[in-house]
């Protein structure tokens, strides 16, 4: 996956802009067969993500980490070529923005990463799919450091998936 996230805040003077471009690799395992009915019919998937990100606006220059994701794939037909999904994730990251003492958003080298995303996979054949995703991400140290207003951002990514 590759994409970008753009920070936002209700009170602009409280948080600096923190925008980044990311690259990620994910490995996933199907946890269940297709179940449920109606629009919730589908299956559950567990994914592990490793990511690296370059900051192009804001304090610091990079962050890197890992995220555990739980995804619900929505499947109405076993041969469906377009598969929408929703996922939640939690993880951790290392960054260098904490070194900039003029900002209060990121106060520690290790921060938590929480995210929620909607996506869709367009199957090219039985094994390959194009993936598009839009989501919300929160970065915070959960009050473990003195500086911790956190970073909230919205973004999107595109990727190529191989399913076996």
C-alpha positions in Angstrom: 0.0 0.0 0.0 1.1 3.5 -0.6 -0.7 6.8 0.2 -0.8 9.9 2.3 -2.4 11.2 5.5 -3.2 14.8 6.3 -3.7 16.1 9.9 -6.7 18.1 11.0 -7.7 19.9 14.1 -10.7 21.9 15.4 -8.4 24.5 17.0 -5.5 25.1 14.6 -3.3 26.9 17.0 -3.3 23.9 19.3 -1.7 21.4 17.0 0.9 21.8 14.2 0.2 20.4 10.7 1.5 16.8 10.4 1.3 15.4 6.9 3.0 12.3 5.7 3.4 9.9 2.8 3.5 6.2 3.7 4.4 2.8 2.3 3.1 -0.4 4.0 3.2 -4.1 3.6 0.5 -6.3 5.0 0.1 -10.1 5.6 -3.4 -11.4 6.3 -5.2 -14.5 7.4 -8.9 -15.3 6.9 -10.3 -16.0 10.4 -13.7 -17.3 9.3 -15.7 -18.7 6.4 -18.4 -16.5 4.9 -21.2 -16.0 7.4 -24.1 -13.6 8.3 -26.9 -12.3 6.1 -27.9 -9.2 4.2 -25.4 -6.4 3.9 -23.3 -7.8 6.8 -22.7 -11.1 5.0 -18.9 -11.7 4.8 -15.9 -13.0 6.6 -13.3 -11.8 9.1 -9.6 -11.3 8.4 -6.6 -10.6 10.6 -3.7 -8.6 9.2 -0.3 -7.5 10.4 1.1 -4.3 8.8 4.6 -2.9 8.8 4.8 0.7 7.6 7.3 3.5 7.0 6.3 7.1 6.5 8.1 10.3 5.4 6.8 13.6 6.9 6.5 16.2 4.2 4.9 18.9 6.4 5.3 19.3 10.1 7.8 18.4 12.8 10.1 15.4 12.3 11.0 13.6 9.2 9.8 10.0 9.5 7.8 7.4 11.4 7.9 3.6 11.2 5.9 1.0 13.0 3.5 -1.9 12.9 -0.3 -2.3 13.2 -2.6 -5.2 14.0 -5.8 -5.0 11.9 -9.2 -6.7 12.2 -11.1 -6.5 8.9 -14.7 -7.4 7.9 -14.9 -8.3 4.2 -18.5 -7.8 2.9 -19.3 -10.7 0.5 -22.8 -11.2 -1.0 -21.6 -13.7 -3.6 -18.6 -16.1 -3.5 -17.4 -15.0 -7.0 -17.8 -11.3 -6.2 -15.2 -9.2 -8.1 -15.6 -6.1 -6.0 -15.2 -6.6 -2.2 -15.8 -3.7 0.2 -14.4 -3.9 3.7 -14.2 -2.1 7.1 -11.2 -2.5 9.4 -9.9 -1.3 12.8 -6.3 -1.3 13.8 -4.0 -0.7 16.8 -0.2 -0.6 16.8 2.9 1.4 17.7 5.4 3.6 15.9 8.8 5.1 16.3 9.3 8.7 15.2 11.7 11.6 15.4 9.0 14.4 15.7 9.2 14.2 19.5 12.7 15.9 19.4 11.0 19.1 18.3 10.2 20.6 21.7 8.2 23.6 20.1 5.2 21.3 19.5 3.0 19.5 22.0 1.4 16.8 19.7 4.0 14.1 19.8 6.1 13.9 23.0 7.7 10.5 22.9 9.8 8.4 20.5 7.3 5.6 20.8 3.7 6.4 20.2 0.5 4.5 19.7 -1.3 4.2 16.4 -5.1 3.8 16.2 -7.0 3.6 12.9 -10.3 2.9 11.2 -10.6 2.5 7.5 -13.1 1.7 4.7 -11.7 0.0 1.6 -12.6 -1.9 -1.5 -10.7 -4.6 -3.4 -11.2 -4.9 -7.2 -10.2 -8.5 -8.2 -8.3 -8.6 -11.5 -8.3 -12.5 -11.4 -8.6 -15.2 -8.7 -5.4 -14.1 -6.9 -4.7 -10.4 -7.7 -6.7 -7.4 -6.6 -6.3 -3.6 -6.7 -7.0 -2.2 -3.2 -8.3 1.4 -2.4 -8.6 2.6 1.1 -9.7 5.7 3.0 -9.3 6.1 6.7 -8.8 8.0 10.0 -5.6 7.7 12.1 -4.8 8.9 15.6 -1.3 9.0 16.9 -0.8 9.5 20.7 1.3 8.4 23.6 -1.8 7.9 25.8 -0.5 10.4 28.4 2.8 8.6 29.0 4.8 11.7 28.1 4.2 15.3 29.1 3.5 16.4 25.5 0.5 14.5 24.2 -2.2 16.5 22.3 -1.9 13.8 19.6 -2.3 13.9 15.8 -5.6 13.2 14.1 -5.4 12.6 10.3 -7.4 11.5 7.3 -5.9 9.9 4.3 -6.0 7.3 1.7 -3.9 4.6 0.0 -3.8 2.3 -3.0 -2.2 -1.1 -3.2 -1.9 -4.4 -5.0 -3.0 -7.5 -3.1 -2.1 -11.1 -3.8 -4.4 -13.7 -2.2 -3.5 -17.4 -2.0 
